[in-house]
Amino acid sequence: MKFTPETYKIPDVSMQPFIDDQEIWDFLNQARPDLELVKAVVDKSLNKNRLNLAETAILLKADQPEMIELIKEGARTLKERVYGKRIVLFAPLYVGNYCSNNCRYCGFKASNKDAIRKTLSRDELIANVQALEEHGQKRLILVYGEHRTYSAEYIAETVREVYKVKKGPGEIRRVNINAAPFDIEGFKTVHEAGIGTYQIFQETYHHPTYAVCHPSGKKADYNYRLTALDRAMEAGIDDVGIGALFGLYDWRFEVLALVRHVNHLEACYNVGPHTISFPRIQDALEYDLDDQYEVSDEEFTRLVAILRLAVPYTGLILTAREPEYIRREVLAFGCSQIDAGTKLEIGAYAEDPSVDQNLTKEQFKINDDRTLNEVIDELIDHDYIPSFCTACYRKGRTGQHFMEFSVPGFIKRFCTPNALLTLAEYIMDYAAESTADKGWKLIERSVAEIEDPRYEKLVLERIERIKQGERDLYF
């Protein structure tokens, strides 16, 4: 039988496994890139069409300098066309680090007897959310260890508690979740609490590597984890996030498997993931894997560019695992969301003097520990619009509805104006004086670039209302 780009050995059936390792390698091994072919694939993406597995494999196998530059330049252009200059900001908040798994790359693993286990009390949770609000954060991702302590009911209750916290002009407008997989009823319980995106990372899609890295605990069940977001979709959560931990196995395989996961969700639910994450391995206490699949800076920047071209309308999340110089580079051609002001120690945002600031309470090492204002300051310097926007989530533009808006490009009518409004809020309430001066100039330039004069007028009117004390204005 002739092998074709759209031939799949495993059909896409909801809540059934869909990754075939050999299939992924067949696509990679049969890819024969040349400059003309790479250009044709990039051009397809620039027309805002998602790439298939064979086309993505061509980009993954393209290793000549001129091909790589073509890929990166295409990603820069596509990001500007789809997302404009905005960068969405968020912060992770670790609620608890009890865990029943034994992931060999993670400091939270159950066998790590040196780890100090802690779950935030209600008062500690509130104090940390207040501390985040005092710096201007509006979007959080709550992170939980994978343990029976953190049941669906518990997660739902913490989400409701976070939404209640108001500190001065501050409030949290979107709570995303990174936690263990649940059954459908569990996902329904969490969904009813009003969450945004539910993230579950497969870590590695390669079956033998997965088994080595996850020797015990519920996470050892590859297929249960793989189909977790199917169950989330069945429960009504139409915003989900996928990801792989790069450095566990060949990065080309993982990128193509992520695209295969996108295919599966689109085939079964008519909408792909809202976000893709691609963290690289960082040191953790008791880390005991070799580095044969270590991803270099050059490979990492390439894989981000390839993901942007492969899935034009999926948000790409770049975390503080990466150092400033890498974050600065890949923002230009791939990422739409970053964390800022990140602290990974349990309870660290509230600056509790009892918190021991050391690796025993971190899941992994971060390499960008700048404050939120410092990150915003640099974004403005590079002409990006820092955004805390949550409008699509609260206007119901999620899941398939989001794709209906975003795929034709209409979403830019909402995203840039809403980003400017949230930046104006930040400037009024939290920004350092030098940041505020630069921020207002950026807003003025950006408003002048809005093509629709009606929107330009409406944005200017709402900015004036923000200056007069109104908050939470959006389109």
C-alpha positions as CSV (number, residue, x, y, z in Angstrom):
1,M,0.0,0.0,0.0
2,K,1.3,3.4,-0.9
3,F,2.1,5.6,2.1
4,T,0.4,8.9,1.8
5,P,0.4,12.0,4.1
6,E,-3.1,11.4,5.4
7,T,-2.9,7.6,5.9
8,Y,-3.3,6.8,9.6
9,K,-2.9,3.4,11.1
10,I,-5.0,4.2,14.0
11,P,-8.4,5.9,13.3
12,D,-9.5,9.0,15.3
13,V,-12.1,7.7,17.7
14,S,-13.0,9.8,20.7
15,M,-11.5,8.5,24.0
16,Q,-9.4,5.9,22.2
17,P,-5.6,5.9,21.8
18,F,-4.4,7.4,18.6
19,I,-0.5,7.6,18.7
20,D,1.4,5.0,16.7
21,D,5.1,5.4,17.2
22,Q,6.0,3.8,13.9
23,E,3.6,6.1,12.0
24,I,5.3,9.1,13.4
25,W,8.7,7.8,12.4
26,D,7.4,6.8,8.9
27,F,6.5,10.4,8.3
28,L,9.9,11.6,9.5
29,N,11.9,9.0,7.7
30,Q,10.2,9.6,4.4
31,A,10.5,13.4,4.5
32,R,13.0,14.6,1.8
33,P,13.2,18.4,2.2
34,D,14.8,20.7,-0.3
35,L,14.6,24.5,-0.5
36,E,11.8,24.6,-2.9
37,L,9.7,22.1,-1.0
38,V,10.3,23.9,2.3
39,K,9.2,27.2,0.7
40,A,6.0,25.6,-0.6
41,V,5.2,24.3,2.9
42,V,5.9,27.7,4.5
43,D,3.7,29.4,1.9
44,K,0.8,27.1,2.7
45,S,1.1,28.1,6.4
46,L,1.3,31.8,5.5
47,N,-2.1,31.3,3.8
48,K,-3.2,30.4,7.4
49,N,-3.7,26.7,6.6
50,R,-2.7,24.1,9.2
51,L,0.0,21.7,8.0
52,N,-0.5,18.0,7.8
53,L,1.9,15.5,9.3
54,A,3.9,15.0,6.1
55,E,4.4,18.7,5.6
56,T,5.4,19.2,9.2
57,A,7.9,16.4,8.9
58,I,9.5,18.2,5.9
59,L,10.1,21.2,8.2
60,L,11.4,19.0,11.0
61,K,13.9,17.4,8.7
62,A,15.1,20.6,7.1
63,D,18.5,21.2,8.6
64,Q,20.3,23.4,6.1
65,P,20.9,27.0,7.2
66,E,19.0,28.6,4.4
67,M,16.0,26.3,5.0
68,I,16.0,27.0,8.8
69,E,16.1,30.8,8.1
70,L,13.2,30.4,5.7
71,I,11.2,28.6,8.4
72,K,12.0,31.2,11.0
73,E,11.2,34.1,8.8
74,G,7.9,32.4,7.8
75,A,7.1,32.0,11.5
76,R,7.8,35.7,12.2
77,T,5.5,36.8,9.4
78,L,2.7,34.4,10.4
79,K,2.8,35.4,14.0
80,E,2.5,39.1,13.0
81,R,-0.5,38.3,10.7
82,V,-2.4,36.1,13.2
83,Y,-1.5,37.6,16.6
84,G,-0.3,41.1,15.8
85,K,2.1,42.5,18.4
86,R,0.3,41.4,21.6
87,I,1.8,39.0,24.2
88,V,-0.5,37.6,26.8
89,L,0.8,37.5,30.3
90,F,0.0,35.1,33.2
91,A,1.5,33.6,36.4
92,P,1.6,30.1,37.7
93,L,0.5,29.5,41.3
94,Y,1.4,26.2,42.8
95,V,-1.3,25.2,45.2
96,G,0.2,21.9,46.5
97,N,3.1,19.5,45.7
98,Y,1.9,16.2,47.1
99,C,2.2,13.6,44.3
100,S,1.7,9.9,43.9
101,N,3.7,9.5,40.7
102,N,7.4,8.9,40.3
103,C,8.3,10.8,37.2
104,R,12.1,10.6,36.9
105,Y,12.5,14.2,35.8
106,C,10.5,15.9,38.5
107,G,11.3,17.2,42.0
108,F,7.7,16.5,43.2
109,K,8.0,12.7,42.7
110,A,6.7,10.5,45.5
111,S,10.1,8.9,46.1
112,N,11.8,12.2,46.8
113,K,12.0,12.1,50.6
114,D,13.9,15.4,50.7
115,A,11.0,17.4,49.3
116,I,9.0,19.5,51.8
117,R,5.3,18.7,51.0
118,K,2.8,21.4,51.4
119,T,-0.7,22.4,50.3
120,L,-1.7,26.0,50.7
121,S,-4.4,26.6,53.3
122,R,-7.4,28.8,52.4
123,D,-5.7,31.8,54.1
124,E,-2.4,31.1,52.4
125,L,-4.1,30.8,49.0
126,I,-5.9,34.1,49.5
127,A,-2.7,35.8,50.6
128,N,-0.8,34.6,47.5
129,V,-3.6,35.6,45.1
130,Q,-3.7,39.0,46.8
131,A,0.1,39.3,46.3
132,L,-0.2,38.5,42.6
133,E,-3.0,41.0,42.2
134,E,-0.9,43.7,43.9
135,H,1.6,43.4,41.1
136,G,-1.1,43.5,38.4
137,Q,-1.7,39.9,37.4
138,K,-5.1,39.1,36.0
139,R,-4.6,35.6,34.6
140,L,-3.4,32.6,36.7
141,I,-2.7,28.9,36.1
142,L,-3.2,26.9,39.2
143,V,-0.8,24.0,39.4
144,Y,-1.5,20.9,41.6
145,G,0.5,17.7,42.2
146,E,-1.1,14.6,41.0
147,H,-2.4,13.2,44.3
148,R,-5.8,12.1,45.7
149,T,-5.7,15.2,47.9
150,Y,-6.3,17.3,44.9
151,S,-9.7,15.9,43.9
152,A,-12.0,17.5,41.3
153,E,-14.1,18.9,44.2
154,Y,-11.0,20.4,45.8
155,I,-9.8,22.0,42.6
156,A,-13.2,23.4,41.9
157,E,-13.3,24.9,45.4
158,T,-9.9,26.6,45.1
159,V,-10.9,28.0,41.7
160,R,-14.1,29.6,43.2
161,E,-12.0,30.9,46.1
162,V,-9.5,32.6,43.7
163,Y,-12.2,34.3,41.8
164,K,-13.5,35.9,45.0
165,V,-10.2,37.5,45.9
166,K,-10.1,41.3,45.3
167,K,-7.2,43.4,46.4
168,G,-7.6,47.2,45.6
169,P,-8.3,47.4,41.9
170,G,-7.0,43.9,41.4
171,E,-8.9,40.7,40.5
172,I,-8.2,37.4,38.8
173,R,-10.3,37.2,35.6
174,R,-9.2,33.8,34.3
175,V,-8.1,30.7,36.1
176,N,-6.5,28.0,34.1
177,I,-5.6,24.6,35.5
178,N,-2.7,22.2,35.3
179,A,-3.5,19.1,37.2
180,A,-4.1,15.3,37.0
181,P,-6.5,13.8,34.5
182,F,-10.0,13.0,35.7
183,D,-12.9,10.9,34.5
184,I,-15.8,12.7,32.8
185,E,-17.7,13.5,36.0
186,G,-14.6,14.9,37.5
187,F,-14.0,17.2,34.6
188,K,-17.6,18.3,34.8
189,T,-17.1,19.3,38.4
190,V,-14.1,21.4,37.6
191,H,-15.7,22.9,34.5
192,E,-18.7,24.1,36.6
193,A,-16.3,26.2,38.7
194,G,-15.7,28.5,35.7
195,I,-12.2,27.5,34.7
196,G,-10.5,28.6,31.5
197,T,-8.1,26.2,29.9
198,Y,-7.3,22.7,31.4
199,Q,-3.8,21.7,30.6
200,I,-2.5,18.1,30.6
201,F,0.9,17.3,29.1
202,Q,1.7,13.9,27.8
203,E,5.4,14.8,28.6
204,T,6.6,12.3,25.9
205,Y,4.5,10.6,23.3
206,H,7.1,7.9,22.7
207,H,5.7,4.7,24.3
208,P,9.0,3.1,25.5
209,T,10.4,6.4,26.8
210,Y,7.1,7.1,28.6
211,A,7.3,3.8,30.4
212,V,10.9,4.5,31.5
213,C,10.1,8.0,32.7
214,H,6.9,7.1,34.5
215,P,7.6,3.8,36.4
216,S,4.8,4.0,38.9
217,G,1.7,5.9,39.9
218,K,-1.5,6.6,37.9
219,K,0.6,8.5,35.4
220,A,2.2,5.2,34.4
221,D,-0.9,4.5,32.3
222,Y,0.0,6.1,28.9
223,N,-3.4,5.7,27.3
224,Y,-5.4,7.0,30.3
225,R,-3.3,10.2,30.1
226,L,-3.3,10.4,26.3
227,T,-7.2,10.4,26.2
228,A,-7.6,12.7,29.2
229,L,-8.5,15.7,27.2
230,D,-11.0,13.7,25.2
231,R,-12.8,13.2,28.5
232,A,-12.4,16.9,29.3
233,M,-14.1,17.7,25.9
234,E,-16.8,15.2,26.6
235,A,-17.4,17.0,29.9
236,G,-17.9,20.4,28.2
237,I,-14.4,21.9,28.6
238,D,-13.7,23.2,25.1
239,D,-10.5,25.0,26.0
240,V,-7.7,22.5,26.5
241,G,-3.9,22.7,26.5
242,I,-1.4,20.0,25.4
243,G,2.3,19.8,25.7
244,A,5.5,17.8,25.7
245,L,8.6,18.0,27.9
246,F,11.4,18.4,25.5
247,G,14.6,16.5,26.3
248,L,13.0,13.1,27.1
249,Y,13.1,11.8,23.5
250,D,13.9,13.0,20.0
251,W,12.4,16.5,19.7
252,R,11.3,15.9,16.1
253,F,9.2,13.0,17.1
254,E,7.6,15.0,19.9
255,V,6.7,17.9,17.7
256,L,5.1,15.6,15.1
257,A,3.2,13.8,17.9
258,L,1.9,17.1,19.2
259,V,0.5,17.9,15.7
260,R,-1.0,14.4,15.6
261,H,-2.7,15.2,18.9
262,V,-4.1,18.4,17.3
263,N,-5.4,16.3,14.4
264,H,-7.1,13.9,16.8
265,L,-8.9,16.6,18.8
266,E,-10.0,18.4,15.6
267,A,-11.3,15.1,14.0
268,C,-13.3,14.1,17.1
269,Y,-14.4,17.5,18.5
270,N,-14.1,19.9,15.5
271,V,-11.6,22.1,17.5
272,G,-8.0,21.6,18.4
273,P,-6.2,22.6,21.6
274,H,-6.3,26.2,22.7
275,T,-2.6,26.1,23.6
276,I,0.5,24.1,23.2
277,S,3.4,24.1,25.7
278,F,6.9,23.0,25.0
279,P,9.0,23.2,28.2
280,R,12.6,22.0,28.0
281,I,14.1,19.7,30.7
282,Q,15.6,21.7,33.6
283,D,17.4,20.4,36.7
284,A,15.2,19.1,39.5
285,L,16.1,17.4,42.8
286,E,16.9,13.7,42.2
287,Y,16.8,14.2,38.4
288,D,18.2,10.9,37.1
289,L,17.9,10.8,33.3
290,D,20.8,11.0,30.8
291,D,21.1,13.9,28.4
292,Q,21.2,12.0,25.0
293,Y,18.0,13.9,23.9
294,E,19.0,17.2,25.3
295,V,17.6,20.0,23.1
296,S,20.1,22.7,22.2
297,D,19.1,26.4,22.0
298,E,19.3,26.2,18.2
299,E,17.0,23.2,18.1
300,F,14.6,24.8,20.6
301,T,14.2,28.0,18.6
302,R,13.6,25.9,15.4
303,L,10.9,23.7,17.0
304,V,9.0,26.8,18.2
305,A,9.1,28.2,14.7
306,I,7.9,24.9,13.2
307,L,5.0,24.6,15.7
308,R,3.9,28.1,14.8
309,L,3.8,27.2,11.1
310,A,2.2,23.8,11.7
311,V,-0.7,25.2,13.8
312,P,-1.3,28.8,13.0
313,Y,-4.2,29.5,15.3
314,T,-3.1,27.6,18.4
315,G,-1.6,29.6,21.2
316,L,2.0,28.8,22.0
317,I,3.1,29.1,25.7
318,L,6.7,30.0,26.5
319,T,7.6,29.5,30.2
320,A,10.2,31.0,32.6
321,R,12.2,27.7,32.3
322,E,13.9,29.5,29.4
323,P,16.5,32.3,30.0
324,E,15.9,35.9,28.9
325,Y,17.9,35.6,25.7
326,I,15.9,32.6,24.4
327,R,12.5,34.2,25.4
328,R,13.5,37.3,23.6
329,E,14.4,35.4,20.4
330,V,11.4,33.1,20.1
331,L,8.8,35.8,21.0
332,A,9.5,37.1,17.5
333,F,8.4,34.0,15.7
334,G,6.1,31.8,17.7
335,C,4.9,32.5,21.2
336,S,1.7,34.3,22.1
337,Q,1.7,33.7,25.9
338,I,4.4,33.9,28.5
339,D,4.6,33.8,32.3
340,A,6.2,36.7,34.2
341,G,7.1,37.4,37.8
342,T,7.1,33.6,38.3
343,K,7.8,31.9,41.6
344,L,7.6,28.2,42.0
345,E,8.0,27.7,45.7
346,I,4.7,26.9,47.4
347,G,3.5,30.1,49.0
348,A,6.3,32.3,47.8
349,Y,4.2,35.1,46.2
350,A,3.0,36.1,49.7
351,E,6.7,36.4,50.9
352,D,5.9,34.2,53.9
353,P,9.1,34.2,56.0
354,S,8.5,30.6,56.8
355,V,8.9,29.6,53.2
356,D,12.2,27.9,52.5
357,Q,13.4,29.4,49.2
358,N,15.3,26.4,47.8
359,L,15.0,23.6,45.3
360,T,13.4,21.2,47.8
361,K,10.1,23.0,47.1
362,E,10.5,23.7,43.4
363,Q,9.3,21.3,40.7
364,F,12.1,22.4,38.4
365,K,14.5,25.3,37.9
366,I,13.4,28.6,36.3
367,N,15.9,30.7,34.4
368,D,13.9,34.0,34.1
369,D,13.1,35.4,37.5
370,R,12.4,39.0,36.5
371,T,9.4,40.8,38.0
372,L,6.2,41.3,36.0
373,N,7.0,45.0,35.6
374,E,10.5,44.2,34.3
375,V,9.1,41.8,31.7
376,I,6.4,44.4,30.7
377,D,9.1,47.0,30.4
378,E,11.1,44.9,28.0
379,L,8.1,43.9,25.9
380,I,7.2,47.6,25.4
381,D,10.9,48.4,24.5
382,H,10.5,45.8,21.7
383,D,7.1,47.2,20.6
384,Y,5.1,44.3,21.9
385,I,1.7,45.0,23.5
386,P,1.5,43.3,27.0
387,S,-2.0,41.9,27.4
388,F,-4.0,40.6,30.3
389,C,-7.1,40.1,28.1
390,T,-9.7,37.5,29.1
391,A,-12.5,38.8,26.9
392,C,-12.9,35.8,24.6
393,Y,-13.3,33.5,27.6
394,R,-16.0,35.7,29.2
395,K,-17.8,36.5,25.9
396,G,-18.1,32.8,25.0
397,R,-15.5,33.0,22.2
398,T,-13.9,29.7,23.2
399,G,-13.5,26.3,21.6
400,Q,-15.2,26.0,18.2
401,H,-16.6,29.5,18.6
402,F,-13.1,30.9,19.0
403,M,-12.0,29.1,15.8
404,E,-14.9,30.6,13.9
405,F,-13.6,34.1,14.9
406,S,-9.9,33.4,14.7
407,V,-9.4,31.3,11.5
408,P,-10.7,34.1,9.2
409,G,-8.5,36.6,11.1
410,F,-11.4,38.5,12.6
411,I,-10.0,37.9,16.1
412,K,-7.5,40.7,15.6
413,R,-10.4,43.2,15.7
414,F,-10.9,42.2,19.3
415,C,-7.4,41.2,20.5
416,T,-5.4,44.3,19.8
417,P,-8.0,46.7,21.2
418,N,-8.5,44.5,24.3
419,A,-4.8,44.2,24.8
420,L,-4.5,48.0,24.8
421,L,-7.3,48.4,27.3
422,T,-5.7,46.0,29.7
423,L,-2.3,47.7,29.3
424,A,-4.0,51.0,30.1
425,E,-5.3,49.5,33.3
426,Y,-1.9,48.2,34.2
427,I,-0.3,51.6,33.6
428,M,-2.9,53.3,35.8
429,D,-2.8,50.9,38.7
430,Y,0.7,49.2,38.8
431,A,3.3,50.4,36.4
432,A,6.6,52.1,37.4
433,E,6.8,55.7,36.2
434,S,9.3,55.0,33.4
435,T,7.2,52.0,32.3
436,A,4.0,54.2,32.3
437,D,5.7,56.8,30.1
438,K,6.7,54.3,27.5
439,G,3.4,52.4,27.8
440,W,1.3,55.4,26.9
441,K,3.4,56.1,23.9
442,L,3.0,52.5,22.7
443,I,-0.7,52.8,23.2
444,E,-0.9,56.0,21.2
445,R,1.1,54.4,18.3
446,S,-0.9,51.3,18.4
447,V,-4.3,53.0,18.4
448,A,-3.2,55.0,15.4
449,E,-2.5,51.7,13.6
450,I,-6.0,50.4,14.0
451,E,-7.4,50.1,10.5
452,D,-11.1,50.5,11.4
453,P,-11.8,54.1,12.4
454,R,-14.8,53.0,14.3
455,Y,-12.7,50.8,16.6
456,E,-10.1,53.5,16.9
457,K,-12.7,55.9,18.3
458,L,-14.2,53.2,20.6
459,V,-10.8,52.3,22.0
460,L,-9.9,55.9,22.6
461,E,-13.2,56.5,24.4
462,R,-12.7,53.4,26.6
463,I,-9.1,54.4,27.5
464,E,-10.4,57.7,28.7
465,R,-13.0,55.9,30.8
466,I,-10.2,53.8,32.3
467,K,-8.3,57.0,33.1
468,Q,-11.4,58.1,35.0
469,G,-11.4,55.0,37.1
470,E,-13.5,52.4,35.2
471,R,-12.1,48.9,34.9
472,D,-12.7,45.7,33.0
473,L,-13.8,47.2,29.7
474,Y,-13.5,45.0,26.7
475,F,-14.9,44.2,23.2
